[in-house]
Amino acid sequence: MSTIEQAPGLLDNRGSLNQTPLLTLLQSKQAQRATGTLQVRNGGEAYSLFFLFGHLFHAYGNGSQGEDAVFTPLSWRQGDYSFDPKSKLPTEETITAPTADILAEAKRRGVPGADNGPAPARESAPSQGAAPVPSTPAQPHVSERPVVSQPPAAAQPAATPEEGPPATELYPLPVGKLVYESLKTAFVDFPKLLRSLSGDRLTGYLRLTGLASRGMILFYQGSLIESFYDGGAVVSTGRTAFSLFKNDVDRGEGSMDVIELSPEVVTAIYQLLTAPTILQGLLARFVDIRALLEYLQEEKIHGSLLVRAPEEMGIVLLRDGQLLGAFTRGQPQLMQDPEIVTRLCADAKTRIEVKAVADLEEPASVSLEEMLAMTPSVPSTVYRPSPAPVQAGPAAQAQAPPRVPSYQPPPQPAQPPAAGEPDIDWPALMSQLNQMADNALQNRSKKVKEMLGSTEHNVDALDRTIDRISQTSIMFVDPARLTNLANEMRQLLEEQR
C-alpha cells in the first residue's frame, strides 16, 4: 500500500512534530484538499509550505525553496507545526510534481521520514548539494501511485500491488437507474457516447473507473454541467478533468457506467463535490448527530452532511433543508431514512463535516461540442493549471474560452462615506473588482459581478460580499478559483483602507 493511501483524515491545526511528522501532515492536507499555509519549526530553523485545494505548490525556508525545502523538514522528529487555512497565498509556484512523486524522490535519496516505516530518532537532513527534482520524475515509482495518464511505460508495473481507491478519490456517489453498465473504454466511441447521452437528455452522470483513477461527467437534462477526475494526486475539475477523462478513454483504460438520477440529486452531487466546508473535523463522540441534522434542516441549507467512519463513509444530501436522500459507500442506493448514515457515529473515531453553498443555483450547461473541440490530449502531470502571469494565484487561471460580452452592473449612485469609513473612490474600486472577476472567471463572472453590483458602498458590506464569493458555487468553476479571487479582492480592499 502506498504512503498516500495511508493518509489520515483530519488533524489539529497546531501540534508537535514528534507526534505528527511532516509526512503525515502532507498526507492529511492532500486528503482534506486543504488550502492554506503550513509552517514547521525546529530550533532556529523554519519552513513554510503552501497548499491549494490539497496540492503543495510552493515551499521555502533556510535559503532553499521548492522540493528541497520539503526534504529537510521531512527528517525532523522534533519541533512543532501550525496550519493557517485563512492565510494569503503567494503567487510563486516552485513545486509542480504531485506529493506522491516528491515523497518517492525523497525516499530514493534516502531522506529519513519519507515513508511510513521506522524513522530515526535523531534529526537528519538531505545533502544540500543535491540537484532539484525535475517536475516530471523519470524514475519508476516503487511504492507510490504512478501517474496514470502517462503512456504505459516504466511506471506502469508499480500499479500492480496497489490496493483500494486513491486517497484523494471522489466522494462515494449515489446510484439510481443504471442505463449502461461496464462499458469497456477500448470499444467505446467517446464522442458518440456523449452525443447520445445528450440527445437522450440524460440527467445523471457518466462514471469512469480505472486501475488507479476515476472520473465523472455530470449531465443535467442532456447538458454537460461539470467534469471531475481523480488521478491519485489531486481531484481536477472542468476542462482539465474532461481532458484527463477523455485521455483514459482514448487509451482504453477502465470501464464506464451511466447512471440516471433526479435533477435535484444531480444538483446536490455537484454541491457535494464543490461546495466549501462549513464544519469540519467534528468527533462523533462529542456530537449529537441527530440534533445536528435537525439544525441543518431548520437552517434550510443546500448541502451535505458527511460522516467518515474508519471503515465506511456516509452522506446525507439536503436541499433547502429537505432530505433528498442518504447513502453510504457500501450501500449507494438513496434511502429516505438518514439512519443508514447516522448509525456510523456509534464508532467513537468517526468524524463529521458539513458542506453547504450560500445560494442555490440551477445547473448551467457547457457546450458539449465546444468541450470536444477544445480538449486535446493533455499530459496527466497537469493536475493544476499553470499560474497566470499577472496578479493571480496558482489556480486562478484563464482557461482561454472565447470572450463573450460581460455583464455590467448598473452604476451605483455616489454615497458619502459613513463616519469612520475610509475615503474610498468606490466607482473605481468596484470597477477594479469587476475586472478581477472577469480576469479570473471569464464568461462565468456574471454571478460574482451581480453580487458586487448589489453591494452597498461601505467596507463592511463589501467584506460580507467577498465572503459570499468565496463560499458560492458556480457551475464549471473550481472552488479554489473563487477562493483565490476572494483573497485577491480582500487584498485590494485592504490597500484602500
Residue pairs with C-beta under 8 A, 6 or more apart in sequence:
1 162
1 163
1 164
2 100
2 143
2 144
2 145
2 162
3 23
3 27
3 100
3 103
3 115
3 116
3 143
3 144
4 27
4 30
4 99
4 100
4 103
4 144
4 145
4 166
4 167
4 168
4 232
5 145
5 162
5 163
5 164
5 166
5 167
6 27
6 116
6 167
7 24
7 27
7 28
7 30
7 31
7 167
8 24
8 27
8 28
8 31
9 28
9 31
9 32
9 308
9 351
10 28
10 32
10 280
10 281
10 351
11 20
11 24
11 25
11 28
13 82
13 83
13 84
13 85
14 80
14 81
14 82
14 83
15 80
15 81
16 79
16 80
16 81
17 40
17 42
17 73
17 76
17 77
17 78
17 79
17 80
17 81
18 77
18 78
18 79
20 81
21 74
21 76
21 77
21 113
21 119
22 40
22 70
22 73
22 74
22 76
22 81
22 113
23 74
23 103
23 113
23 114
23 115
23 116
25 38
25 40
25 81
25 83
26 49
26 56
26 70
26 99
26 103
27 99
27 167
28 34
29 38
29 51
29 54
29 56
29 83
30 54
30 55
30 56
30 99
30 167
30 168
30 234
31 54
31 167
31 168
32 54
32 280
33 53
33 54
33 168
33 234
33 235
34 51
34 54
34 83
34 85
35 51
35 52
35 53
35 54
35 85
35 89
35 480
35 483
36 50
36 51
36 83
36 84
36 85
36 86
36 87
36 89
37 48
37 49
37 50
37 51
37 83
37 84
37 87
37 89
38 48
38 49
38 50
38 51
38 81
38 82
38 83
39 46
39 47
39 48
39 49
39 81
39 82
39 83
39 84
40 46
40 47
40 49
40 73
40 76
40 79
40 80
40 81
41 47
41 79
41 80
41 81
42 73
42 76
42 78
42 79
42 123
43 78
43 79
45 61
45 62
45 72
45 73
46 61
46 62
47 59
47 60
47 61
47 62
47 69
47 70
47 72
47 73
48 59
48 60
48 61
49 56
49 58
49 59
49 69
49 70
50 56
50 57
50 58
50 59
50 89
50 90
51 57
52 89
52 384
52 393
52 394
52 395
52 480
52 484
53 234
53 235
53 384
53 395
53 478
53 479
53 480
54 168
54 234
54 235
55 98
55 99
55 233
55 234
55 383
55 384
55 395
56 70
56 95
56 99
56 102
57 93
57 94
57 95
57 96
57 384
57 394
58 65
58 66
58 90
58 92
58 93
58 94
58 95
58 394
59 65
59 66
59 67
59 69
59 70
59 94
59 95
60 66
60 69
60 94
61 69
61 72
61 73
62 69
62 72
64 72
64 128
65 94
66 94
66 95
66 132
66 133
67 94
67 95
67 97
67 102
67 105
67 132
67 133
68 126
68 128
68 130
68 132
68 133
69 94
70 95
70 102
70 106
71 106
71 109
71 111
71 114
71 125
71 126
71 130
72 125
72 126
73 79
74 106
74 111
74 112
74 113
74 114
75 111
75 112
75 113
75 119
75 123
75 124
75 125
75 126
76 113
76 123
77 113
77 119
77 120
77 121
77 122
77 123
78 123
88 487
88 490
88 491
89 393
89 394
89 484
89 487
91 387
91 391
91 392
91 393
91 394
93 386
93 387
93 394
95 102
96 135
96 381
97 105
97 133
97 134
97 135
97 136
97 137
97 381
98 147
98 232
98 233
98 234
98 381
98 383
99 233
100 141
100 144
100 145
100 232
100 233
101 133
101 137
101 141
101 144
101 147
101 233
102 133
103 114
103 115
103 144
104 137
104 139
104 141
104 142
104 143
104 144
105 133
105 137
105 139
106 114
106 126
107 114
107 115
107 142
107 143
108 139
108 142
109 126
109 127
109 130
110 126
111 126
112 119
112 120
112 124
113 119
115 143
135 381
136 147
136 379
136 381
140 146
140 154
140 155
140 157
140 158
141 155
141 158
142 158
143 158
143 161
144 158
145 158
145 159
145 162
145 166
145 212
145 232
145 233
146 155
146 156
146 158
146 159
146 212
147 155
147 231
147 233
147 380
147 381
148 159
148 210
148 211
148 212
148 213
148 231
148 232
148 248
148 253
148 380
149 213
149 231
149 244
149 247
149 248
149 379
149 380
149 381
150 379
150 380
150 381
152 251
159 211
159 212
162 211
162 212
165 214
166 212
166 213
166 214
166 230
166 231
166 232
167 232
168 230
168 232
168 233
168 234
168 235
169 214
169 230
169 235
170 214
170 215
170 216
170 228
170 230
170 235
170 273
171 272
171 273
171 306
171 313
171 315
172 313
172 315
172 327
172 328
172 329
172 332
173 205
173 207
173 216
173 259
173 269
173 332
174 261
174 265
174 269
174 315
174 317
174 325
174 327
174 332
174 333
174 334
175 259
175 332
175 333
175 334
176 204
176 259
176 260
176 261
176 262
176 265
176 334
177 204
177 259
177 260
177 261
178 257
178 258
178 259
178 260
179 202
179 204
179 258
179 259
179 260
180 256
180 257
180 258
181 257
182 255
182 256
182 257
183 193
183 255
183 256
183 257
183 258
184 252
184 255
185 208
185 248
185 249
185 251
185 252
185 253
185 254
185 255
185 256
186 252
188 249
188 256
190 246
190 249
190 250
191 372
193 206
193 256
194 206
194 217
194 224
194 368
194 372
195 368
197 206
197 219
197 222
197 258
198 219
198 222
198 223
198 224
198 368
199 222
200 222
201 221
201 222
202 219
202 222
202 258
202 260
203 219
203 220
203 221
203 222
203 260
203 261
203 262
203 263
203 266
204 218
204 219
204 258
204 259
204 260
204 261
204 266
205 216
205 217
205 218
205 219
205 258
205 259
205 261
205 266
205 269
206 216
206 217
206 219
206 256
206 257
206 258
207 214
207 215
207 216
207 256
207 257
207 258
207 259
208 214
208 215
208 216
208 245
208 248
208 249
208 254
208 255
208 256
209 254
209 255
209 256
209 257
210 248
210 253
210 254
211 253
211 254
212 231
212 232
213 229
213 230
213 231
213 232
213 244
213 248
213 253
213 254
214 229
214 230
214 254
215 227
215 228
215 229
215 230
215 241
215 244
215 245
215 248
216 227
216 228
216 229
217 224
217 226
217 227
217 228
217 242
217 245
218 224
218 225
218 226
218 227
218 228
218 266
218 269
218 270
218 363
219 225
219 266
220 263
220 266
220 267
220 363
220 365
221 263
223 363
223 365
223 366
223 368
224 365
224 366
224 367
224 368
224 371
225 266
225 270
225 363
225 364
225 365
225 366
225 475
225 476
226 237
226 238
226 270
226 273
226 274
226 366
226 475
226 476
227 237
227 238
227 239
227 241
227 242
227 245
228 235
228 236
228 237
228 241
228 273
229 235
229 236
229 237
229 240
229 241
229 242
229 244
229 245
230 236
231 244
231 380
231 383
233 383
234 383
234 384
235 241
236 244
236 383
236 384
237 273
237 274
237 476
237 478
238 399
238 476
238 477
238 478
239 371
239 374
239 375
239 399
240 378
240 382
240 383
240 384
240 385
242 371
242 375
243 375
243 376
243 377
243 378
244 378
244 380
246 375
246 377
247 377
247 378
247 380
248 254
249 256
250 377
261 269
263 363
264 319
264 324
265 317
265 324
265 325
265 334
266 363
267 319
267 360
267 362
267 363
268 302
268 304
268 317
268 318
268 319
268 324
269 317
270 363
270 473
270 475
271 302
271 303
271 304
271 355
271 356
271 357
271 473
272 303
272 304
272 315
272 317
272 355
274 473
274 478
274 479
275 303
275 304
275 355
275 356
275 357
275 473
275 479
276 355
276 356
276 357
276 470
276 471
276 479
276 483
277 353
277 354
277 355
278 303
278 354
278 355
278 356
278 471
279 352
279 353
279 354
280 353
280 354
281 351
281 353
282 292
282 351
282 352
282 353
283 348
283 350
283 351
283 352
284 307
284 344
284 345
284 346
284 347
284 348
284 349
284 350
284 351
284 352
285 348
287 345
287 352
289 307
289 342
289 345
289 352
290 342
292 305
292 352
292 354
293 305
293 316
293 338
293 342
296 303
296 305
296 318
296 321
296 354
296 356
297 318
297 321
297 322
297 323
298 321
299 321
300 320
300 321
301 318
301 320
301 321
301 354
301 356
302 318
302 319
302 320
302 356
302 357
302 359
302 360
303 318
303 354
303 355
303 356
303 357
304 315
304 316
304 317
304 318
304 354
304 355
304 356
305 315
305 316
305 318
305 341
305 352
305 353
305 354
306 313
306 314
306 315
306 352
306 353
306 354
306 355
307 313
307 314
307 315
307 316
307 341
307 342
307 344
307 345
307 350
307 351
307 352
308 350
308 351
308 352
308 353
309 344
309 345
309 347
309 349
309 350
310 347
310 349
310 350
312 328
312 329
312 330
312 344
313 328
313 329
313 344
314 326
314 327
314 328
314 329
314 340
314 341
314 342
314 344
315 326
315 327
315 328
315 341
316 323
316 325
316 326
316 338
316 341
317 323
317 324
317 325
317 326
317 334
318 324
319 360
320 360
323 336
323 338
324 334
325 334
325 335
325 336
326 334
326 335
326 336
326 337
326 338
326 339
326 340
326 341
327 333
327 334
327 335
327 340
327 341
328 340
328 341
328 344
331 340
344 350
345 352
357 471
357 472
357 473
358 468
358 471
358 472
359 468
359 472
359 473
361 447
361 472
361 473
361 474
361 475
363 475
364 444
364 474
364 475
364 476
365 475
366 475
366 476
370 401
374 401
384 394
384 395
385 395
385 397
385 399
386 397
387 393
387 394
387 397
388 396
388 397
388 398
388 439
391 436
391 439
391 488
392 439
392 440
392 484
392 488
393 484
393 487
393 488
394 484
395 478
395 480
395 481
395 484
396 440
396 480
396 481
396 484
396 485
396 488
397 481
398 439
398 440
398 442
399 442
401 442
401 443
402 443
403 442
403 443
404 443
406 438
406 443
406 445
406 446
406 449
407 445
407 446
407 449
407 450
408 434
408 449
409 434
409 449
409 450
409 452
409 453
409 454
410 453
411 427
412 426
412 427
412 430
412 453
412 457
414 426
414 427
415 426
415 456
415 457
415 458
417 423
417 424
417 458
418 458
421 458
421 459
422 459
422 496
422 497
424 457
424 459
424 496
426 457
429 492
429 493
429 496
430 452
430 453
430 455
430 457
432 492
433 452
433 489
433 492
434 445
434 449
434 452
436 485
436 488
436 489
436 492
437 445
437 448
437 449
437 452
437 485
438 445
438 449
440 481
440 484
440 485
440 488
441 448
441 474
441 477
441 481
441 485
444 474
444 475
444 476
444 477
447 472
447 474
448 469
448 472
448 474
448 482
448 485
451 465
451 468
451 469
451 472
452 465
455 461
455 462
455 465
456 462
459 493
459 497
462 493
463 490
463 493
466 486
466 489
466 490
466 493
467 486
469 482
469 485
469 486
469 489
470 482
470 483
470 485
470 486
470 487
472 482
473 479
474 482
